[in-house]
């Protein structure tokens, strides 16, 4: 099988980036996400319910419906905001990019070929170009007018004017579904007449773990990477992306689990366990057996996929914004069921989940 030259791969990657960041395509993703998120949640809820023993399926179904329902609703509210009777109660976190109408009008004044003019007019009419069409348009604008930047007037470049503000937005976007998942878990416990107070501590512990390990600390890492690039006045988008991703891997993936469990063991657990003393302890004691209650799993590592997406969003890739709620919803669901894997009894969902894993193993 022939290997494509590096130059061809880079060229196609540039075209693909432009294809994904078309404002019309981002808007389509934004509009379809409620259906995708709802269908994904419903599909997983049905699957997970059918894994439970027959005599507990009704109970599991009610809990899943509550947790997933709250998770989806909170993720969409965080993304889109809330409007009642035409009045905006609060703005959504994700903003849709706008077409550069003046830039498109400028390009249309140039002596374009018939096909290229049709493609620019198609963009002006807020229609989505196919990958092949984007490639064709980029090629003509670059070769005919000797200006590689001309395509940016038709499809705006991926760039962020305020990366640190974007990181703060992402932290809020991740927190809201986690809180929604916890609220759904409590509501589910009450609906099936379980003792919600008994299961509540695990939901708070898991919510803290998920938020710190999989969301907030990764954003801190990305922020440190951006600060480093600012300190050395590095403008290259590729270098800045690499630095932020390195920060995510260093703070989030490598240290995130330890930091999240440190906070959980020493500050969250004492709030719910009267037997644990809250007075100052030696640091050696504070870091002892951090993973006893919640150790990292393959799924926890895979959840850091959303961190790569977050770095892309902060770098200005607007198409990622509408997809983030789907990625953060996994953390929200685990918080809602109070997932713990250290071997102690907790929520019914979690106990059955662990039993199903052992059975499959």
BELJO-V475075 format. One record per residue. N is the residue number from 1. SS is DSSP state (H for helix, E for strand, C for the rest). NEAR is the number of other C-alpha atoms within 12 Angstrom. D_LAST is the distance of its C-alpha to the last C-alpha in whole Angstrom. Layout:
N/SS/NEAR/D_LAST  N/SS/NEAR/D_LAST
This chain:
1/C/3/38  2/C/4/41  3/C/8/40  4/C/11/42  5/C/10/44  6/H/10/43  7/H/11/46  8/H/13/45  9/H/13/41  10/H/13/43  11/H/20/45  12/H/22/43  13/H/17/41  14/H/24/44  15/H/30/44  16/H/23/41  17/H/28/41  18/H/38/45  19/H/37/43  20/H/31/40  21/C/39/43  22/C/42/45  23/H/38/46  24/H/32/46  25/H/31/43  26/H/32/41  27/H/28/43  28/H/24/41  29/H/28/38  30/H/31/39  31/H/21/40  32/H/18/37  33/H/30/35  34/H/27/35  35/H/19/34  36/H/22/31  37/H/32/30  38/H/26/30  39/H/18/29  40/H/23/26  41/H/34/25  42/H/24/26  43/H/19/24  44/H/23/21  45/H/28/22  46/H/22/22  47/H/18/18  48/H/29/17  49/H/29/19  50/H/22/18  51/H/25/15  52/C/28/16  53/C/20/17  54/H/13/21  55/H/12/23  56/H/20/22  57/H/24/22  58/H/23/26  59/H/28/25  60/H/37/22  61/H/33/24  62/H/30/27  63/H/41/26  64/H/43/24  65/H/37/27  66/H/33/29  67/H/45/27  68/H/47/27  69/H/37/30  70/H/35/32  71/H/46/30  72/H/42/31  73/H/35/35  74/H/39/35  75/H/45/33  76/H/39/36  77/H/28/39  78/H/38/38  79/H/36/39  80/H/27/41  81/E/22/43  82/E/20/45  83/E/13/48  84/E/10/50  85/C/7/53  86/C/8/53  87/E/10/53  88/E/13/51  89/E/14/49  90/E/15/47  91/E/18/46  92/C/27/43  93/C/31/42  94/C/34/41  95/C/25/44  96/C/27/45  97/C/29/47  98/C/25/50  99/C/29/52  100/C/26/55  101/H/22/58  102/H/17/61  103/H/23/59  104/H/28/58  105/H/20/62  106/H/21/63  107/H/33/61  108/H/27/62  109/C/14/66  110/C/19/65  111/C/15/66  112/C/24/63  113/C/20/62  114/H/14/62  115/H/18/58  116/H/29/57  117/H/26/60  118/H/21/58  119/H/34/54  120/H/42/56  121/H/25/57  122/H/24/54  123/H/36/52  124/H/29/56  125/C/19/55  126/C/25/51  127/C/23/50  128/C/30/47  129/C/33/47  130/C/21/45  131/H/23/44  132/H/17/46  133/H/25/49  134/H/36/48  135/H/26/48  136/H/27/52  137/H/38/53  138/H/37/52  139/H/27/54  140/H/28/57  141/H/31/57  142/H/19/57  143/H/16/59  144/H/18/62  145/H/19/62  146/C/13/61  147/C/16/59  148/H/21/55  149/H/20/55  150/H/29/57  151/H/37/53  152/H/34/53  153/H/29/55  154/H/42/54  155/C/43/50  156/C/31/50  157/C/32/48  158/C/29/45  159/C/27/46  160/C/24/46  161/C/15/49  162/C/16/47  163/H/31/44  164/H/28/44  165/H/19/45  166/H/32/42  167/H/40/39  168/H/25/41  169/H/29/40  170/H/45/37  171/H/36/36  172/H/29/37  173/H/43/36  174/H/47/32  175/H/35/33  176/H/36/35  177/H/44/31  178/H/49/30  179/H/39/32  180/H/40/32  181/H/47/28  182/H/46/29  183/H/35/32  184/H/37/30  185/H/49/28  186/H/36/31  187/H/30/32  188/H/36/29  189/H/34/29  190/H/22/33  191/H/22/32  192/C/23/30  193/C/16/32  194/C/23/29  195/C/19/31  196/H/28/31  197/H/19/32  198/H/21/29  199/H/34/27  200/H/34/29  201/H/31/29  202/H/42/25  203/H/44/26  204/H/38/29  205/H/42/27  206/H/49/24  207/H/46/27  208/H/43/29  209/H/44/26  210/H/52/25  211/H/47/29  212/H/38/30  213/H/45/27  214/H/52/26  215/H/53/30  216/H/40/33  217/H/37/32  218/H/45/32  219/H/48/35  220/H/37/37  221/H/38/35  222/H/44/37  223/H/39/40  224/H/31/41  225/H/34/40  226/H/38/43  227/H/21/45  228/H/22/45  229/H/24/46  230/H/20/49  231/H/12/50  232/C/14/50  233/C/13/52  234/C/18/49  235/C/18/50  236/C/16/47  237/H/24/45  238/H/18/42  239/H/20/43  240/H/33/43  241/H/37/39  242/H/25/38  243/H/31/39  244/H/40/38  245/H/36/34  246/H/29/35  247/H/32/35  248/H/39/32  249/H/33/30  250/H/27/32  251/H/32/32  252/H/40/29  253/H/38/26  254/H/23/27  255/C/24/29  256/H/35/28  257/H/38/25  258/H/32/27  259/H/32/30  260/H/38/28  261/H/36/26  262/H/32/30  263/H/30/32  264/H/39/29  265/H/35/29  266/H/31/33  267/H/24/34  268/H/27/32  269/H/28/31  270/H/19/34  271/H/20/35  272/H/23/33  273/C/18/33  274/C/10/36  275/C/9/35  276/C/16/35  277/C/17/38  278/C/17/39  279/C/10/42  280/C/13/42  281/C/15/39  282/C/10/39  283/H/10/37  284/H/12/35  285/H/13/34  286/H/23/33  287/C/20/31  288/C/17/29  289/C/18/26  290/C/25/25  291/C/25/22  292/C/19/21  293/C/29/21  294/C/33/20  295/C/29/18  296/C/31/18  297/C/17/15  298/H/11/15  299/H/15/16  300/H/32/19  301/H/23/20  302/H/18/20  303/C/31/22  304/C/40/25  305/H/29/26  306/H/39/28  307/H/44/30  308/H/34/31  309/H/35/32  310/H/47/34  311/H/46/36  312/H/38/37  313/H/38/38  314/H/39/40  315/C/39/41  316/C/33/43  317/C/38/40  318/H/40/41  319/H/38/39  320/H/39/36  321/H/44/37  322/H/41/36  323/H/34/33  324/H/43/32  325/H/47/31  326/H/41/29  327/H/37/27  328/H/49/28  329/H/46/26  330/H/41/23  331/H/49/24  332/H/48/26  333/H/45/23  334/H/43/21  335/H/47/24  336/H/49/25  337/H/47/22  338/C/46/22  339/C/45/19  340/C/40/18  341/C/29/15  342/C/22/17  343/C/19/16  344/C/17/19  345/C/21/20  346/C/30/21  347/C/37/21  348/H/36/20  349/H/42/18  350/H/34/17  351/H/26/15  352/H/29/14  353/H/30/12  354/H/24/11  355/H/19/10  356/H/18/9  357/H/14/6  358/H/12/5  359/H/11/5  360/H/9/4  361/C/7/0
